[in-house]
Amino acid sequence: MAMKEQQRQVHRSMQGKEVDMQKLVMANEMTLAVGNVKVNARGDELGPGGKIIKKREDVLREVGGKTAKPVTDMDPEGNE
């Protein structure tokens, strides 16, 4: 099954210029993210020298197995 292409997110700035957000994200996905977590903008874990240790897909696969409780199983008062 072919994947559906995502619709472009084109926004207008205050000055009337068009900004393609998807293009901006793709152009900067290997840029080091700002913060105290060693990841690039794509989500890959980085090691010394900015080398990729774990790819984003591997990180998501690890986290995918540890899902939270469904909201329907929760008590409305927040008690478990």
mmCIF file of the N, C-alpha and C atoms, coordinates in Angstrom:
data_MODEL
# 
_entry.id   MODEL 
# 
loop_
_atom_site.group_PDB 
_atom_site.id 
_atom_site.type_symbol 
_atom_site.label_atom_id 
_atom_site.label_alt_id 
_atom_site.label_comp_id 
_atom_site.label_asym_id 
_atom_site.label_entity_id 
_atom_site.label_seq_id 
_atom_site.pdbx_PDB_ins_code 
_atom_site.Cartn_x 
_atom_site.Cartn_y 
_atom_site.Cartn_z 
_atom_site.occupancy 
_atom_site.B_iso_or_equiv 
_atom_site.pdbx_formal_charge 
_atom_site.auth_seq_id 
_atom_site.auth_comp_id 
_atom_site.auth_asym_id 
_atom_site.auth_atom_id 
_atom_site.pdbx_PDB_model_num 
ATOM 1   N N  . MET A 1 1  ? 0.841   -1.164 0.000  1.00 0.00 ? 1  MET A N  1 
ATOM 2   C CA . MET A 1 1  ? 0.000   0.000  0.000  1.00 0.00 ? 1  MET A CA 1 
ATOM 3   C C  . MET A 1 1  ? 0.897   1.242  0.000  1.00 0.00 ? 1  MET A C  1 
ATOM 4   N N  . ALA A 1 2  ? 0.640   2.150  -0.876 1.00 0.00 ? 2  ALA A N  1 
ATOM 5   C CA . ALA A 1 2  ? 1.439   3.371  -0.992 1.00 0.00 ? 2  ALA A CA 1 
ATOM 6   C C  . ALA A 1 2  ? 1.087   4.331  0.137  1.00 0.00 ? 2  ALA A C  1 
ATOM 7   N N  . MET A 1 3  ? 2.111   4.999  0.648  1.00 0.00 ? 3  MET A N  1 
ATOM 8   C CA . MET A 1 3  ? 1.877   5.974  1.706  1.00 0.00 ? 3  MET A CA 1 
ATOM 9   C C  . MET A 1 3  ? 1.328   7.259  1.110  1.00 0.00 ? 3  MET A C  1 
ATOM 10  N N  . LYS A 1 4  ? 0.398   7.864  1.833  1.00 0.00 ? 4  LYS A N  1 
ATOM 11  C CA . LYS A 1 4  ? -0.194  9.107  1.375  1.00 0.00 ? 4  LYS A CA 1 
ATOM 12  C C  . LYS A 1 4  ? 0.755   10.256 1.687  1.00 0.00 ? 4  LYS A C  1 
ATOM 13  N N  . GLU A 1 5  ? 1.008   11.109 0.723  1.00 0.00 ? 5  GLU A N  1 
ATOM 14  C CA . GLU A 1 5  ? 1.902   12.240 0.934  1.00 0.00 ? 5  GLU A CA 1 
ATOM 15  C C  . GLU A 1 5  ? 1.241   13.236 1.867  1.00 0.00 ? 5  GLU A C  1 
ATOM 16  N N  . GLN A 1 6  ? 2.032   13.724 2.851  1.00 0.00 ? 6  GLN A N  1 
ATOM 17  C CA . GLN A 1 6  ? 1.489   14.676 3.796  1.00 0.00 ? 6  GLN A CA 1 
ATOM 18  C C  . GLN A 1 6  ? 1.240   16.012 3.119  1.00 0.00 ? 6  GLN A C  1 
ATOM 19  N N  . GLN A 1 7  ? 0.167   16.654 3.540  1.00 0.00 ? 7  GLN A N  1 
ATOM 20  C CA . GLN A 1 7  ? -0.163  17.957 2.996  1.00 0.00 ? 7  GLN A CA 1 
ATOM 21  C C  . GLN A 1 7  ? 0.835   18.983 3.516  1.00 0.00 ? 7  GLN A C  1 
ATOM 22  N N  . ARG A 1 8  ? 1.279   19.866 2.646  1.00 0.00 ? 8  ARG A N  1 
ATOM 23  C CA . ARG A 1 8  ? 2.258   20.886 3.017  1.00 0.00 ? 8  ARG A CA 1 
ATOM 24  C C  . ARG A 1 8  ? 1.637   21.898 3.972  1.00 0.00 ? 8  ARG A C  1 
ATOM 25  N N  . GLN A 1 9  ? 2.407   22.286 4.980  1.00 0.00 ? 9  GLN A N  1 
ATOM 26  C CA . GLN A 1 9  ? 1.965   23.294 5.919  1.00 0.00 ? 9  GLN A CA 1 
ATOM 27  C C  . GLN A 1 9  ? 2.596   24.621 5.509  1.00 0.00 ? 9  GLN A C  1 
ATOM 28  N N  . VAL A 1 10 ? 1.878   25.384 4.738  1.00 0.00 ? 10 VAL A N  1 
ATOM 29  C CA . VAL A 1 10 ? 2.384   26.672 4.280  1.00 0.00 ? 10 VAL A CA 1 
ATOM 30  C C  . VAL A 1 10 ? 1.664   27.755 5.076  1.00 0.00 ? 10 VAL A C  1 
ATOM 31  N N  . HIS A 1 11 ? 2.453   28.563 5.769  1.00 0.00 ? 11 HIS A N  1 
ATOM 32  C CA . HIS A 1 11 ? 1.906   29.636 6.588  1.00 0.00 ? 11 HIS A CA 1 
ATOM 33  C C  . HIS A 1 11 ? 2.361   30.976 6.021  1.00 0.00 ? 11 HIS A C  1 
ATOM 34  N N  . ARG A 1 12 ? 1.637   32.014 6.339  1.00 0.00 ? 12 ARG A N  1 
ATOM 35  C CA . ARG A 1 12 ? 2.018   33.363 5.935  1.00 0.00 ? 12 ARG A CA 1 
ATOM 36  C C  . ARG A 1 12 ? 2.570   34.105 7.141  1.00 0.00 ? 12 ARG A C  1 
ATOM 37  N N  . SER A 1 13 ? 3.685   34.790 6.920  1.00 0.00 ? 13 SER A N  1 
ATOM 38  C CA . SER A 1 13 ? 4.281   35.584 7.991  1.00 0.00 ? 13 SER A CA 1 
ATOM 39  C C  . SER A 1 13 ? 3.534   36.909 8.106  1.00 0.00 ? 13 SER A C  1 
ATOM 40  N N  . MET A 1 14 ? 3.917   37.692 9.101  1.00 0.00 ? 14 MET A N  1 
ATOM 41  C CA . MET A 1 14 ? 3.302   39.013 9.280  1.00 0.00 ? 14 MET A CA 1 
ATOM 42  C C  . MET A 1 14 ? 3.568   39.914 8.082  1.00 0.00 ? 14 MET A C  1 
ATOM 43  N N  . GLN A 1 15 ? 4.673   39.684 7.389  1.00 0.00 ? 15 GLN A N  1 
ATOM 44  C CA . GLN A 1 15 ? 5.019   40.496 6.221  1.00 0.00 ? 15 GLN A CA 1 
ATOM 45  C C  . GLN A 1 15 ? 4.434   39.939 4.932  1.00 0.00 ? 15 GLN A C  1 
ATOM 46  N N  . GLY A 1 16 ? 3.652   38.860 5.022  1.00 0.00 ? 16 GLY A N  1 
ATOM 47  C CA . GLY A 1 16 ? 2.993   38.304 3.857  1.00 0.00 ? 16 GLY A CA 1 
ATOM 48  C C  . GLY A 1 16 ? 3.805   37.259 3.107  1.00 0.00 ? 16 GLY A C  1 
ATOM 49  N N  . LYS A 1 17 ? 4.984   36.906 3.616  1.00 0.00 ? 17 LYS A N  1 
ATOM 50  C CA . LYS A 1 17 ? 5.807   35.889 2.960  1.00 0.00 ? 17 LYS A CA 1 
ATOM 51  C C  . LYS A 1 17 ? 5.291   34.504 3.325  1.00 0.00 ? 17 LYS A C  1 
ATOM 52  N N  . GLU A 1 18 ? 5.364   33.568 2.362  1.00 0.00 ? 18 GLU A N  1 
ATOM 53  C CA . GLU A 1 18 ? 4.948   32.205 2.621  1.00 0.00 ? 18 GLU A CA 1 
ATOM 54  C C  . GLU A 1 18 ? 6.107   31.412 3.210  1.00 0.00 ? 18 GLU A C  1 
ATOM 55  N N  . VAL A 1 19 ? 5.823   30.662 4.280  1.00 0.00 ? 19 VAL A N  1 
ATOM 56  C CA . VAL A 1 19 ? 6.830   29.840 4.940  1.00 0.00 ? 19 VAL A CA 1 
ATOM 57  C C  . VAL A 1 19 ? 6.343   28.399 4.898  1.00 0.00 ? 19 VAL A C  1 
ATOM 58  N N  . ASP A 1 20 ? 7.102   27.520 4.227  1.00 0.00 ? 20 ASP A N  1 
ATOM 59  C CA . ASP A 1 20 ? 6.769   26.098 4.133  1.00 0.00 ? 20 ASP A CA 1 
ATOM 60  C C  . ASP A 1 20 ? 7.417   25.396 5.325  1.00 0.00 ? 20 ASP A C  1 
ATOM 61  N N  . MET A 1 21 ? 6.626   25.068 6.349  1.00 0.00 ? 21 MET A N  1 
ATOM 62  C CA . MET A 1 21 ? 7.154   24.495 7.581  1.00 0.00 ? 21 MET A CA 1 
ATOM 63  C C  . MET A 1 21 ? 7.773   23.119 7.360  1.00 0.00 ? 21 MET A C  1 
ATOM 64  N N  . GLN A 1 22 ? 7.167   22.286 6.524  1.00 0.00 ? 22 GLN A N  1 
ATOM 65  C CA . GLN A 1 22 ? 7.697   20.940 6.269  1.00 0.00 ? 22 GLN A CA 1 
ATOM 66  C C  . GLN A 1 22 ? 9.079   21.024 5.605  1.00 0.00 ? 22 GLN A C  1 
ATOM 67  N N  . LYS A 1 23 ? 9.234   21.935 4.681  1.00 0.00 ? 23 LYS A N  1 
ATOM 68  C CA . LYS A 1 23 ? 10.517  22.126 4.008  1.00 0.00 ? 23 LYS A CA 1 
ATOM 69  C C  . LYS A 1 23 ? 11.578  22.606 5.004  1.00 0.00 ? 23 LYS A C  1 
ATOM 70  N N  . LEU A 1 24 ? 11.182  23.479 5.912  1.00 0.00 ? 24 LEU A N  1 
ATOM 71  C CA . LEU A 1 24 ? 12.083  24.001 6.923  1.00 0.00 ? 24 LEU A CA 1 
ATOM 72  C C  . LEU A 1 24 ? 12.545  22.897 7.878  1.00 0.00 ? 24 LEU A C  1 
ATOM 73  N N  . VAL A 1 25 ? 11.627  22.019 8.262  1.00 0.00 ? 25 VAL A N  1 
ATOM 74  C CA . VAL A 1 25 ? 11.969  20.896 9.144  1.00 0.00 ? 25 VAL A CA 1 
ATOM 75  C C  . VAL A 1 25 ? 12.928  19.946 8.444  1.00 0.00 ? 25 VAL A C  1 
ATOM 76  N N  . MET A 1 26 ? 12.645  19.613 7.201  1.00 0.00 ? 26 MET A N  1 
ATOM 77  C CA . MET A 1 26 ? 13.487  18.669 6.456  1.00 0.00 ? 26 MET A CA 1 
ATOM 78  C C  . MET A 1 26 ? 14.888  19.239 6.223  1.00 0.00 ? 26 MET A C  1 
ATOM 79  N N  . ALA A 1 27 ? 15.001  20.541 6.038  1.00 0.00 ? 27 ALA A N  1 
ATOM 80  C CA . ALA A 1 27 ? 16.303  21.155 5.788  1.00 0.00 ? 27 ALA A CA 1 
ATOM 81  C C  . ALA A 1 27 ? 17.168  21.169 7.039  1.00 0.00 ? 27 ALA A C  1 
ATOM 82  N N  . ASN A 1 28 ? 16.555  21.123 8.215  1.00 0.00 ? 28 ASN A N  1 
ATOM 83  C CA . ASN A 1 28 ? 17.300  21.245 9.468  1.00 0.00 ? 28 ASN A CA 1 
ATOM 84  C C  . ASN A 1 28 ? 17.234  20.011 10.354 1.00 0.00 ? 28 ASN A C  1 
ATOM 85  N N  . GLU A 1 29 ? 16.867  18.849 9.815  1.00 0.00 ? 29 GLU A N  1 
ATOM 86  C CA . GLU A 1 29 ? 16.675  17.686 10.671 1.00 0.00 ? 29 GLU A CA 1 
ATOM 87  C C  . GLU A 1 29 ? 17.966  17.113 11.243 1.00 0.00 ? 29 GLU A C  1 
ATOM 88  N N  . MET A 1 30 ? 19.117  17.401 10.660 1.00 0.00 ? 30 MET A N  1 
ATOM 89  C CA . MET A 1 30 ? 20.380  16.913 11.207 1.00 0.00 ? 30 MET A CA 1 
ATOM 90  C C  . MET A 1 30 ? 21.079  17.949 12.086 1.00 0.00 ? 30 MET A C  1 
ATOM 91  N N  . THR A 1 31 ? 20.437  19.078 12.333 1.00 0.00 ? 31 THR A N  1 
ATOM 92  C CA . THR A 1 31 ? 20.981  20.127 13.177 1.00 0.00 ? 31 THR A CA 1 
ATOM 93  C C  . THR A 1 31 ? 20.840  19.728 14.638 1.00 0.00 ? 31 THR A C  1 
ATOM 94  N N  . LEU A 1 32 ? 21.836  20.022 15.451 1.00 0.00 ? 32 LEU A N  1 
ATOM 95  C CA . LEU A 1 32 ? 21.803  19.718 16.874 1.00 0.00 ? 32 LEU A CA 1 
ATOM 96  C C  . LEU A 1 32 ? 20.675  20.503 17.529 1.00 0.00 ? 32 LEU A C  1 
ATOM 97  N N  . ALA A 1 33 ? 19.833  19.794 18.291 1.00 0.00 ? 33 ALA A N  1 
ATOM 98  C CA . ALA A 1 33 ? 18.701  20.437 18.944 1.00 0.00 ? 33 ALA A CA 1 
ATOM 99  C C  . ALA A 1 33 ? 19.175  21.248 20.148 1.00 0.00 ? 33 ALA A C  1 
ATOM 100 N N  . VAL A 1 34 ? 18.438  22.287 20.480 1.00 0.00 ? 34 VAL A N  1 
ATOM 101 C CA . VAL A 1 34 ? 18.767  23.130 21.620 1.00 0.00 ? 34 VAL A CA 1 
ATOM 102 C C  . VAL A 1 34 ? 18.186  22.486 22.874 1.00 0.00 ? 34 VAL A C  1 
ATOM 103 N N  . GLY A 1 35 ? 18.986  22.390 23.916 1.00 0.00 ? 35 GLY A N  1 
ATOM 104 C CA . GLY A 1 35 ? 18.537  21.813 25.174 1.00 0.00 ? 35 GLY A CA 1 
ATOM 105 C C  . GLY A 1 35 ? 19.613  20.950 25.781 1.00 0.00 ? 35 GLY A C  1 
ATOM 106 N N  . ASN A 1 36 ? 19.261  20.258 26.861 1.00 0.00 ? 36 ASN A N  1 
ATOM 107 C CA . ASN A 1 36 ? 20.255  19.447 27.534 1.00 0.00 ? 36 ASN A CA 1 
ATOM 108 C C  . ASN A 1 36 ? 20.205  17.978 27.140 1.00 0.00 ? 36 ASN A C  1 
ATOM 109 N N  . VAL A 1 37 ? 19.372  17.598 26.187 1.00 0.00 ? 37 VAL A N  1 
ATOM 110 C CA . VAL A 1 37 ? 19.306  16.237 25.690 1.00 0.00 ? 37 VAL A CA 1 
ATOM 111 C C  . VAL A 1 37 ? 20.148  16.157 24.423 1.00 0.00 ? 37 VAL A C  1 
ATOM 112 N N  . LYS A 1 38 ? 21.009  15.161 24.341 1.00 0.00 ? 38 LYS A N  1 
ATOM 113 C CA . LYS A 1 38 ? 21.909  15.029 23.192 1.00 0.00 ? 38 LYS A CA 1 
ATOM 114 C C  . LYS A 1 38 ? 21.183  14.356 22.025 1.00 0.00 ? 38 LYS A C  1 
ATOM 115 N N  . VAL A 1 39 ? 20.387  15.136 21.306 1.00 0.00 ? 39 VAL A N  1 
ATOM 116 C CA . VAL A 1 39 ? 19.682  14.651 20.120 1.00 0.00 ? 39 VAL A CA 1 
ATOM 117 C C  . VAL A 1 39 ? 19.779  15.701 19.027 1.00 0.00 ? 39 VAL A C  1 
ATOM 118 N N  . ASN A 1 40 ? 19.581  15.256 17.786 1.00 0.00 ? 40 ASN A N  1 
ATOM 119 C CA . ASN A 1 40 ? 19.469  16.229 16.706 1.00 0.00 ? 40 ASN A CA 1 
ATOM 120 C C  . ASN A 1 40 ? 17.991  16.556 16.523 1.00 0.00 ? 40 ASN A C  1 
ATOM 121 N N  . ALA A 1 41 ? 17.680  17.430 15.599 1.00 0.00 ? 41 ALA A N  1 
ATOM 122 C CA . ALA A 1 41 ? 16.303  17.883 15.419 1.00 0.00 ? 41 ALA A CA 1 
ATOM 123 C C  . ALA A 1 41 ? 15.386  16.746 14.971 1.00 0.00 ? 41 ALA A C  1 
ATOM 124 N N  . ARG A 1 42 ? 15.934  15.714 14.379 1.00 0.00 ? 42 ARG A N  1 
ATOM 125 C CA . ARG A 1 42 ? 15.152  14.566 13.921 1.00 0.00 ? 42 ARG A CA 1 
ATOM 126 C C  . ARG A 1 42 ? 14.766  13.654 15.080 1.00 0.00 ? 42 ARG A C  1 
ATOM 127 N N  . GLY A 1 43 ? 15.613  13.613 16.132 1.00 0.00 ? 43 GLY A N  1 
ATOM 128 C CA . GLY A 1 43 ? 15.333  12.771 17.287 1.00 0.00 ? 43 GLY A CA 1 
ATOM 129 C C  . GLY A 1 43 ? 16.345  11.658 17.466 1.00 0.00 ? 43 GLY A C  1 
ATOM 130 N N  . ASP A 1 44 ? 17.412  11.610 16.645 1.00 0.00 ? 44 ASP A N  1 
ATOM 131 C CA . ASP A 1 44 ? 18.458  10.610 16.799 1.00 0.00 ? 44 ASP A CA 1 
ATOM 132 C C  . ASP A 1 44 ? 19.301  10.951 18.025 1.00 0.00 ? 44 ASP A C  1 
ATOM 133 N N  . GLU A 1 45 ? 19.670  9.924  18.827 1.00 0.00 ? 45 GLU A N  1 
ATOM 134 C CA . GLU A 1 45 ? 20.543  10.158 19.970 1.00 0.00 ? 45 GLU A CA 1 
ATOM 135 C C  . GLU A 1 45 ? 21.971  10.313 19.472 1.00 0.00 ? 45 GLU A C  1 
ATOM 136 N N  . LEU A 1 46 ? 22.676  11.320 19.995 1.00 0.00 ? 46 LEU A N  1 
ATOM 137 C CA . LEU A 1 46 ? 24.022  11.633 19.539 1.00 0.00 ? 46 LEU A CA 1 
ATOM 138 C C  . LEU A 1 46 ? 25.043  11.332 20.617 1.00 0.00 ? 46 LEU A C  1 
ATOM 139 N N  . GLY A 1 47 ? 26.224  10.936 20.163 1.00 0.00 ? 47 GLY A N  1 
ATOM 140 C CA . GLY A 1 47 ? 27.336  10.678 21.063 1.00 0.00 ? 47 GLY A CA 1 
ATOM 141 C C  . GLY A 1 47 ? 28.397  11.745 20.908 1.00 0.00 ? 47 GLY A C  1 
ATOM 142 N N  . PRO A 1 48 ? 29.625  11.445 21.352 1.00 0.00 ? 48 PRO A N  1 
ATOM 143 C CA . PRO A 1 48 ? 30.716  12.416 21.229 1.00 0.00 ? 48 PRO A CA 1 
ATOM 144 C C  . PRO A 1 48 ? 30.977  12.788 19.770 1.00 0.00 ? 48 PRO A C  1 
ATOM 145 N N  . GLY A 1 49 ? 31.182  14.050 19.528 1.00 0.00 ? 49 GLY A N  1 
ATOM 146 C CA . GLY A 1 49 ? 31.454  14.516 18.172 1.00 0.00 ? 49 GLY A CA 1 
ATOM 147 C C  . GLY A 1 49 ? 30.221  14.612 17.300 1.00 0.00 ? 49 GLY A C  1 
ATOM 148 N N  . GLY A 1 50 ? 29.040  14.412 17.873 1.00 0.00 ? 50 GLY A N  1 
ATOM 149 C CA . GLY A 1 50 ? 27.803  14.516 17.095 1.00 0.00 ? 50 GLY A CA 1 
ATOM 150 C C  . GLY A 1 50 ? 27.489  13.299 16.256 1.00 0.00 ? 50 GLY A C  1 
ATOM 151 N N  . LYS A 1 51 ? 28.132  12.155 16.558 1.00 0.00 ? 51 LYS A N  1 
ATOM 152 C CA . LYS A 1 51 ? 27.850  10.926 15.796 1.00 0.00 ? 51 LYS A CA 1 
ATOM 153 C C  . LYS A 1 51 ? 26.585  10.270 16.323 1.00 0.00 ? 51 LYS A C  1 
ATOM 154 N N  . ILE A 1 52 ? 25.796  9.720  15.416 1.00 0.00 ? 52 ILE A N  1 
ATOM 155 C CA . ILE A 1 52 ? 24.518  9.099  15.773 1.00 0.00 ? 52 ILE A CA 1 
ATOM 156 C C  . ILE A 1 52 ? 24.775  7.759  16.456 1.00 0.00 ? 52 ILE A C  1 
ATOM 157 N N  . ILE A 1 53 ? 24.245  7.611  17.682 1.00 0.00 ? 53 ILE A N  1 
ATOM 158 C CA . ILE A 1 53 ? 24.358  6.358  18.438 1.00 0.00 ? 53 ILE A CA 1 
ATOM 159 C C  . ILE A 1 53 ? 23.134  5.490  18.176 1.00 0.00 ? 53 ILE A C  1 
ATOM 160 N N  . LYS A 1 54 ? 21.936  6.070  18.348 1.00 0.00 ? 54 LYS A N  1 
ATOM 161 C CA . LYS A 1 54 ? 20.679  5.369  18.110 1.00 0.00 ? 54 LYS A CA 1 
ATOM 162 C C  . LYS A 1 54 ? 19.845  6.198  17.156 1.00 0.00 ? 54 LYS A C  1 
ATOM 163 N N  . LYS A 1 55 ? 19.305  5.539  16.147 1.00 0.00 ? 55 LYS A N  1 
ATOM 164 C CA . LYS A 1 55 ? 18.429  6.241  15.216 1.00 0.00 ? 55 LYS A CA 1 
ATOM 165 C C  . LYS A 1 55 ? 17.066  6.458  15.848 1.00 0.00 ? 55 LYS A C  1 
ATOM 166 N N  . ARG A 1 56 ? 16.358  7.411  15.319 1.00 0.00 ? 56 ARG A N  1 
ATOM 167 C CA . ARG A 1 56 ? 15.034  7.781  15.821 1.00 0.00 ? 56 ARG A CA 1 
ATOM 168 C C  . ARG A 1 56 ? 14.077  6.586  15.813 1.00 0.00 ? 56 ARG A C  1 
ATOM 169 N N  . GLU A 1 57 ? 14.144  5.776  14.777 1.00 0.00 ? 57 GLU A N  1 
ATOM 170 C CA . GLU A 1 57 ? 13.252  4.625  14.657 1.00 0.00 ? 57 GLU A CA 1 
ATOM 171 C C  . GLU A 1 57 ? 13.492  3.633  15.788 1.00 0.00 ? 57 GLU A C  1 
ATOM 172 N N  . ASP A 1 58 ? 14.781  3.423  16.167 1.00 0.00 ? 58 ASP A N  1 
ATOM 173 C CA . ASP A 1 58 ? 15.096  2.505  17.254 1.00 0.00 ? 58 ASP A CA 1 
ATOM 174 C C  . ASP A 1 58 ? 14.578  3.027  18.587 1.00 0.00 ? 58 ASP A C  1 
ATOM 175 N N  . VAL A 1 59 ? 14.707  4.321  18.804 1.00 0.00 ? 59 VAL A N  1 
ATOM 176 C CA . VAL A 1 59 ? 14.226  4.937  20.043 1.00 0.00 ? 59 VAL A CA 1 
ATOM 177 C C  . VAL A 1 59 ? 12.706  4.799  20.122 1.00 0.00 ? 59 VAL A C  1 
ATOM 178 N N  . LEU A 1 60 ? 12.011  5.063  19.028 1.00 0.00 ? 60 LEU A N  1 
ATOM 179 C CA . LEU A 1 60 ? 10.552  4.947  19.022 1.00 0.00 ? 60 LEU A CA 1 
ATOM 180 C C  . LEU A 1 60 ? 10.112  3.509  19.225 1.00 0.00 ? 60 LEU A C  1 
ATOM 181 N N  . ARG A 1 61 ? 10.851  2.559  18.681 1.00 0.00 ? 61 ARG A N  1 
ATOM 182 C CA . ARG A 1 61 ? 10.522  1.145  18.840 1.00 0.00 ? 61 ARG A CA 1 
ATOM 183 C C  . ARG A 1 61 ? 10.642  0.747  20.314 1.00 0.00 ? 61 ARG A C  1 
ATOM 184 N N  . GLU A 1 62 ? 11.681  1.237  21.013 1.00 0.00 ? 62 GLU A N  1 
ATOM 185 C CA . GLU A 1 62 ? 11.854  0.932  22.429 1.00 0.00 ? 62 GLU A CA 1 
ATOM 186 C C  . GLU A 1 62 ? 10.724  1.528  23.262 1.00 0.00 ? 62 GLU A C  1 
ATOM 187 N N  . VAL A 1 63 ? 10.383  2.771  23.000 1.00 0.00 ? 63 VAL A N  1 
ATOM 188 C CA . VAL A 1 63 ? 9.350   3.456  23.761 1.00 0.00 ? 63 VAL A CA 1 
ATOM 189 C C  . VAL A 1 63 ? 7.974   2.887  23.429 1.00 0.00 ? 63 VAL A C  1 
ATOM 190 N N  . GLY A 1 64 ? 7.782   2.394  22.227 1.00 0.00 ? 64 GLY A N  1 
ATOM 191 C CA . GLY A 1 64 ? 6.484   1.874  21.798 1.00 0.00 ? 64 GLY A CA 1 
ATOM 192 C C  . GLY A 1 64 ? 5.987   0.728  22.650 1.00 0.00 ? 64 GLY A C  1 
ATOM 193 N N  . GLY A 1 65 ? 6.865   -0.076 23.190 1.00 0.00 ? 65 GLY A N  1 
ATOM 194 C CA . GLY A 1 65 ? 6.465   -1.194 24.033 1.00 0.00 ? 65 GLY A CA 1 
ATOM 195 C C  . GLY A 1 65 ? 6.009   -0.761 25.410 1.00 0.00 ? 65 GLY A C  1 
ATOM 196 N N  . LYS A 1 66 ? 6.391   0.434  25.830 1.00 0.00 ? 66 LYS A N  1 
ATOM 197 C CA . LYS A 1 66 ? 6.070   0.937  27.165 1.00 0.00 ? 66 LYS A CA 1 
ATOM 198 C C  . LYS A 1 66 ? 4.980   1.999  27.054 1.00 0.00 ? 66 LYS A C  1 
ATOM 199 N N  . THR A 1 67 ? 3.769   1.591  26.756 1.00 0.00 ? 67 THR A N  1 
ATOM 200 C CA . THR A 1 67 ? 2.686   2.560  26.593 1.00 0.00 ? 67 THR A CA 1 
ATOM 201 C C  . THR A 1 67 ? 1.990   2.801  27.926 1.00 0.00 ? 67 THR A C  1 
ATOM 202 N N  . ALA A 1 68 ? 1.369   3.932  28.042 1.00 0.00 ? 68 ALA A N  1 
ATOM 203 C CA . ALA A 1 68 ? 0.641   4.301  29.252 1.00 0.00 ? 68 ALA A CA 1 
ATOM 204 C C  . ALA A 1 68 ? -0.708  3.591  29.282 1.00 0.00 ? 68 ALA A C  1 
ATOM 205 N N  . LYS A 1 69 ? -1.344  3.615  30.463 1.00 0.00 ? 69 LYS A N  1 
ATOM 206 C CA . LYS A 1 69 ? -2.672  3.027  30.602 1.00 0.00 ? 69 LYS A CA 1 
ATOM 207 C C  . LYS A 1 69 ? -3.670  3.796  29.752 1.00 0.00 ? 69 LYS A C  1 
ATOM 208 N N  . PRO A 1 70 ? -4.603  3.099  29.114 1.00 0.00 ? 70 PRO A N  1 
ATOM 209 C CA . PRO A 1 70 ? -5.639  3.812  28.364 1.00 0.00 ? 70 PRO A CA 1 
ATOM 210 C C  . PRO A 1 70 ? -6.474  4.684  29.301 1.00 0.00 ? 70 PRO A C  1 
ATOM 211 N N  . VAL A 1 71 ? -6.945  5.782  28.789 1.00 0.00 ? 71 VAL A N  1 
ATOM 212 C CA . VAL A 1 71 ? -7.721  6.733  29.587 1.00 0.00 ? 71 VAL A CA 1 
ATOM 213 C C  . VAL A 1 71 ? -9.008  6.098  30.075 1.00 0.00 ? 71 VAL A C  1 
ATOM 214 N N  . THR A 1 72 ? -9.579  5.173  29.327 1.00 0.00 ? 72 THR A N  1 
ATOM 215 C CA . THR A 1 72 ? -10.845 4.547  29.709 1.00 0.00 ? 72 THR A CA 1 
ATOM 216 C C  . THR A 1 72 ? -10.703 3.716  30.968 1.00 0.00 ? 72 THR A C  1 
ATOM 217 N N  . ASP A 1 73 ? -9.488  3.223  31.278 1.00 0.00 ? 73 ASP A N  1 
ATOM 218 C CA . ASP A 1 73 ? -9.270  2.400  32.469 1.00 0.00 ? 73 ASP A CA 1 
ATOM 219 C C  . ASP A 1 73 ? -8.965  3.233  33.705 1.00 0.00 ? 73 ASP A C  1 
ATOM 220 N N  . MET A 1 74 ? -8.888  4.534  33.576 1.00 0.00 ? 74 MET A N  1 
ATOM 221 C CA . MET A 1 74 ? -8.520  5.386  34.698 1.00 0.00 ? 74 MET A CA 1 
ATOM 222 C C  . MET A 1 74 ? -9.757  5.815  35.481 1.00 0.00 ? 74 MET A C  1 
ATOM 223 N N  . ASP A 1 75 ? -9.540  6.033  36.775 1.00 0.00 ? 75 ASP A N  1 
ATOM 224 C CA . ASP A 1 75 ? -10.574 6.538  37.660 1.00 0.00 ? 75 ASP A CA 1 
ATOM 225 C C  . ASP A 1 75 ? -10.732 8.036  37.423 1.00 0.00 ? 75 ASP A C  1 
ATOM 226 N N  . PRO A 1 76 ? -11.936 8.581  37.355 1.00 0.00 ? 76 PRO A N  1 
ATOM 227 C CA . PRO A 1 76 ? -12.104 10.022 37.085 1.00 0.00 ? 76 PRO A CA 1 
ATOM 228 C C  . PRO A 1 76 ? -11.444 10.919 38.121 1.00 0.00 ? 76 PRO A C  1 
ATOM 229 N N  . GLU A 1 77 ? -11.288 10.452 39.368 1.00 0.00 ? 77 GLU A N  1 
ATOM 230 C CA . GLU A 1 77 ? -10.650 11.268 40.400 1.00 0.00 ? 77 GLU A CA 1 
ATOM 231 C C  . GLU A 1 77 ? -9.137  11.209 40.308 1.00 0.00 ? 77 GLU A C  1 
ATOM 232 N N  . GLY A 1 78 ? -8.588  10.378 39.427 1.00 0.00 ? 78 GLY A N  1 
ATOM 233 C CA . GLY A 1 78 ? -7.145  10.279 39.283 1.00 0.00 ? 78 GLY A CA 1 
ATOM 234 C C  . GLY A 1 78 ? -6.536  9.180  40.122 1.00 0.00 ? 78 GLY A C  1 
ATOM 235 N N  . ASN A 1 79 ? -7.344  8.441  40.866 1.00 0.00 ? 79 ASN A N  1 
ATOM 236 C CA . ASN A 1 79 ? -6.837  7.317  41.650 1.00 0.00 ? 79 ASN A CA 1 
ATOM 237 C C  . ASN A 1 79 ? -6.683  6.104  40.746 1.00 0.00 ? 79 ASN A C  1 
ATOM 238 N N  . GLU A 1 80 ? -5.660  5.337  40.998 1.00 0.00 ? 80 GLU A N  1 
ATOM 239 C CA . GLU A 1 80 ? -5.446  4.173  40.116 1.00 0.00 ? 80 GLU A CA 1 
ATOM 240 C C  . GLU A 1 80 ? -6.027  2.925  40.700 1.00 0.00 ? 80 GLU A C  1 
# 
